């Protein structure tokens, strides 16, 4: 079945309080997607972000980002007043997130809501805490203890709590009981609001594509609570870290710094931690995009003391065993495999054996020197095509920096002329939608025809990423009607007006 969707991070939604959240604007976005003939909304990871604000570096793989809690819902619940919400500075630029101001203000607002909530008496809260104790107990304690140590990473904590001695765990749980409840409160609100939004999206025929980073952050409750899962030495320091070798994005490679998995231990336990992680994802999303899929076949291991990723080595991953265990315990689930980059025959074999669709990115297609698997005429049906991803420039920005020969090839392939009535971004969107790929997902910035100012992330850089927000009112009825027209033209939506008549 041919379908299409839109990629837009939750953080990039417009909202009244500095960052996209589960507010009325999210529901309006879902309505527009429906009017536009879309079937999917793809988002980025929803975990609580740490330093650098990347959703791929989170304090927990199970927790949700408290920034996404809608303050207006807290007003409706009686936890806050509108005056409370308006009394904090969340930044004044509607197009970019000011993370410093969000960090300084959002938790103060949430703390006020918590103190007003009497949440301990709430049956829903009590049930949530109990049902999610397998990760929430460690996460809430981790965040409380971390705050008490001036937010340094857990390896710098006092030895007794760093190594999780039972007596220390008991003492810290008693000492920070109230603070632990504050973090539980955040997670409860996040889950309630997200599940309500997802249920609404599903009721409108919109399915959610979530995103799971293959690795967890070193500075996380996951690493602290489960050191046996990772390649750590006796002092709980990583012996090697994750990244990828030099490529088109970076001449020295990408040094992510995440701890690597102790795959031998995971195998001994039947991959139970991974199965719990994936099960949690399918409680949150309809489809899961697994980031850096190739590392399940072979992962890039970089010495922990290296300054760049140039001198790593490839090591064998768990292969099909992990996915076989997942299928046996969770049943057949929808997965999108992020299989970008140089793929060896063994990676391609693993992908084929799982049956998961891989990704095709049009921005990678137009190399005039050689034939490319990313050109639409080479696609299989079982794939997902994108004009670009969160790691790419927008197509408008990308095209402006394209080399002369590659641009000439791109123009010829798309039958595009500069004086054409159809702008370049629509020519790329048309190429994606008209391809044989079962699913086409287009970043919202490309539908809006925005330039590099709307780029989400530039790999191997820090400071300017994850900030872009869609302007309020930008997703117009007219744009939705045009999106539906294109989706219907290429068999990805019913032929009807944007109003559904």
Long-range contacts (C-beta under 8 A, 24 or more apart in sequence): 1-438, 2-438, 2-439, 2-490, 2-491, 2-492, 3-39, 3-40, 3-438, 3-439, 3-440, 3-492, 4-37, 4-38, 4-39, 4-40, 4-433, 4-439, 4-440, 4-441, 4-442, 4-487, 4-492, 4-493, 5-33, 5-38, 5-39, 5-40, 5-41, 5-42, 5-207, 5-209, 5-439, 5-440, 5-441, 5-442, 6-33, 6-36, 6-38, 6-40, 6-41, 6-42, 6-441, 6-442, 6-443, 6-444, 6-447, 7-42, 7-43, 7-386, 7-389, 7-390, 7-441, 7-442, 7-443, 7-444, 8-41, 8-42, 8-43, 8-443, 8-444, 8-470, 9-43, 9-44, 9-55, 9-390, 9-456, 9-466, 10-43, 10-44, 10-46, 10-68, 11-44, 11-55, 11-67, 11-68, 11-97, 11-466, 11-469, 12-444, 12-456, 12-468, 12-469, 12-470, 13-469, 13-470, 14-94, 14-469, 14-470, 14-471, 14-472, 14-473, 14-474, 15-70, 16-71, 16-72, 16-85, 17-71, 17-85, 17-90, 18-90, 18-91, 18-97, 18-98, 18-101, 18-102, 18-105, 18-106, 19-67, 19-68, 19-90, 19-97, 19-102, 19-469, 20-68, 20-469, 20-470, 21-67, 21-68, 21-69, 21-70, 21-71, 22-68, 22-69, 22-70, 22-73, 22-193, 22-194, 22-196, 22-197, 23-70, 23-71, 23-72, 23-73, 24-72, 25-472, 26-197, 27-197, 27-200, 29-475, 30-197, 30-200, 30-201, 30-204, 30-206, 31-204, 32-475, 32-480, 33-201, 33-204, 33-206, 34-204, 34-205, 34-206, 35-477, 35-480, 35-481, 35-484, 35-498, 35-499, 35-500, 36-479, 36-480, 36-481, 36-483, 36-484, 36-487, 36-498, 37-483, 37-484, 37-487, 37-488, 37-492, 37-493, 37-494, 38-206, 38-483, 38-487, 38-493, 39-205, 39-206, 39-207, 39-492, 39-493, 40-206, 40-207, 40-208, 40-209, 40-287, 40-439, 40-441, 41-201, 41-206, 41-207, 41-208, 41-209, 42-208, 42-209, 42-211, 42-289, 42-441, 43-208, 43-209, 43-210, 43-211, 44-211, 44-390, 44-456, 45-210, 45-211, 45-212, 45-213, 46-194, 46-210, 46-284, 49-466, 50-217, 50-219, 50-220, 51-219, 52-462, 52-465, 53-97, 53-99, 53-465, 53-466, 53-467, 54-457, 54-465, 54-466, 55-211, 55-213, 55-466, 56-213, 56-291, 57-217, 57-219, 57-258, 58-213, 58-216, 58-217, 58-220, 59-139, 59-142, 59-143, 59-146, 59-217, 59-219, 59-220, 59-221, 60-135, 60-139, 60-142, 60-220, 60-221, 60-222, 61-212, 61-213, 61-216, 61-220, 61-222, 61-277, 61-280, 62-132, 62-135, 62-136, 62-139, 62-222, 62-277, 62-280, 63-135, 63-136, 63-139, 63-187, 63-190, 63-221, 64-187, 64-190, 64-191, 64-194, 65-190, 66-106, 66-107, 66-110, 66-186, 66-187, 66-189, 66-190, 67-102, 67-106, 68-190, 68-193, 68-194, 69-110, 69-186, 69-189, 69-190, 69-193, 70-193, 71-109, 73-189, 73-193, 74-113, 74-189, 77-117, 78-116, 79-112, 79-113, 79-114, 79-116, 79-117, 80-109, 80-112, 80-113, 80-116, 84-109, 84-112, 84-113, 85-109, 94-469, 94-471, 94-472, 95-468, 95-469, 95-471, 96-467, 96-468, 96-469, 97-466, 97-467, 97-468, 97-469, 99-466, 99-467, 110-182, 110-185, 110-186, 110-189, 111-182, 113-185, 114-181, 114-182, 114-185, 114-186, 117-185, 119-181, 119-185, 119-188, 120-181, 124-188, 124-192, 125-184, 125-185, 125-188, 128-184, 128-187, 128-188, 128-191, 128-192, 129-184, 129-188, 132-187, 134-276, 135-221, 135-280, 136-184, 136-187, 138-221, 138-224, 138-225, 139-183, 139-187, 139-221, 140-180, 140-181, 140-183, 140-184, 140-187, 141-169, 141-172, 141-173, 141-176, 141-180, 141-221, 142-220, 142-221, 142-224, 142-225, 143-179, 143-183, 143-221, 144-172, 144-176, 144-179, 144-180, 144-182, 144-183, 145-172, 145-176, 147-179, 148-176, 153-218, 153-219, 154-219, 154-223, 154-224, 155-235, 155-236, 155-237, 162-224, 162-236, 163-236, 164-224, 164-225, 194-284, 198-284, 198-285, 202-286, 207-286, 207-287, 208-284, 208-285, 208-286, 208-287, 209-285, 209-286, 209-287, 209-288, 209-289, 209-336, 209-441, 210-281, 210-284, 210-285, 210-286, 210-287, 210-288, 210-289, 211-288, 211-289, 211-291, 212-277, 212-278, 212-281, 212-288, 212-289, 212-290, 212-291, 213-291, 213-292, 214-290, 214-291, 214-292, 214-293, 214-295, 214-296, 215-242, 215-256, 215-258, 215-259, 215-260, 215-261, 215-292, 216-258, 216-259, 217-258, 218-257, 218-258, 218-259, 223-259, 226-273, 228-262, 228-265, 229-261, 229-262, 229-265, 229-266, 229-273, 230-259, 230-260, 230-261, 230-262, 231-259, 231-260, 231-261, 231-262, 232-259, 237-304, 238-304, 239-304, 240-301, 240-302, 240-303, 240-304, 241-301, 241-302, 241-303, 241-304, 241-306, 242-295, 242-299, 242-300, 242-301, 242-302, 243-300, 243-302, 243-309, 243-312, 244-292, 244-300, 244-309, 244-341, 245-300, 245-309, 245-310, 245-312, 246-309, 246-310, 247-341, 247-342, 249-391, 249-459, 249-460, 250-309, 250-459, 250-460, 252-308, 252-309, 252-310, 252-460, 253-302, 253-308, 253-309, 253-310, 253-312, 254-309, 254-459, 254-460, 255-302, 255-306, 255-307, 255-308, 255-309, 255-460, 260-299, 260-301, 263-316, 263-317, 263-318, 266-318, 266-322, 267-318, 267-321, 270-325, 271-318, 271-321, 271-322, 271-325, 271-326, 274-322, 274-325, 274-326, 275-325, 275-326, 275-329, 275-330, 278-326, 278-330, 278-333, 279-329, 279-330, 282-330, 282-333, 286-334, 287-334, 287-335, 287-336, 288-333, 288-334, 288-335, 288-336, 289-335, 289-336, 289-337, 289-338, 290-335, 290-336, 290-337, 290-338, 290-356, 291-338, 292-338, 293-337, 293-338, 293-339, 293-347, 293-351, 293-356, 293-358, 294-339, 294-341, 294-343, 294-344, 294-347, 296-322, 296-323, 296-350, 297-344, 297-346, 297-347, 297-350, 298-344, 298-346, 298-347, 319-350, 320-350, 320-353, 320-354, 323-354, 336-384, 340-364, 340-389, 355-382, 357-382, 357-383, 357-384, 357-438, 357-439, 358-383, 358-384, 359-383, 359-384, 359-385, 359-386, 359-389, 360-384, 360-385, 360-386, 360-435, 360-437, 361-385, 361-386, 361-387, 361-388, 361-389, 361-392, 362-386, 362-387, 362-388, 362-395, 362-428, 362-431, 362-432, 363-387, 363-388, 363-392, 363-393, 363-395, 363-398, 365-413, 366-402, 366-406, 366-407, 366-409, 366-410, 366-413, 367-406, 367-409, 368-403, 368-405, 368-406, 368-408, 368-409, 375-413, 376-431, 376-432, 376-434, 376-435, 376-436, 376-437, 379-435, 379-436, 379-437, 380-436, 381-436, 381-437, 381-438, 382-438, 383-437, 383-438, 383-439, 384-437, 384-438, 384-439, 384-440, 384-441, 385-432, 385-435, 385-437, 385-439, 385-440, 385-441, 386-432, 386-440, 386-441, 386-442, 386-443, 387-425, 387-428, 387-429, 387-432, 387-442, 387-443, 387-446, 388-443, 388-446, 389-443, 390-443, 390-456, 390-457, 391-456, 391-457, 391-458, 391-459, 392-455, 393-452, 393-455, 393-458, 394-425, 394-443, 394-445, 394-446, 394-450, 394-451, 394-452, 394-454, 394-455, 395-424, 395-425, 395-428, 395-446, 396-424, 396-425, 396-446, 396-449, 396-450, 396-451, 396-452, 397-451, 397-452, 397-454, 397-455, 399-424, 400-451, 400-452, 423-449, 425-449, 426-486, 429-486, 430-486, 430-490, 433-486, 433-487, 433-489, 433-490, 433-492, 434-490, 440-492, 444-470, 444-475, 447-479, 447-483, 448-474, 448-475, 448-479
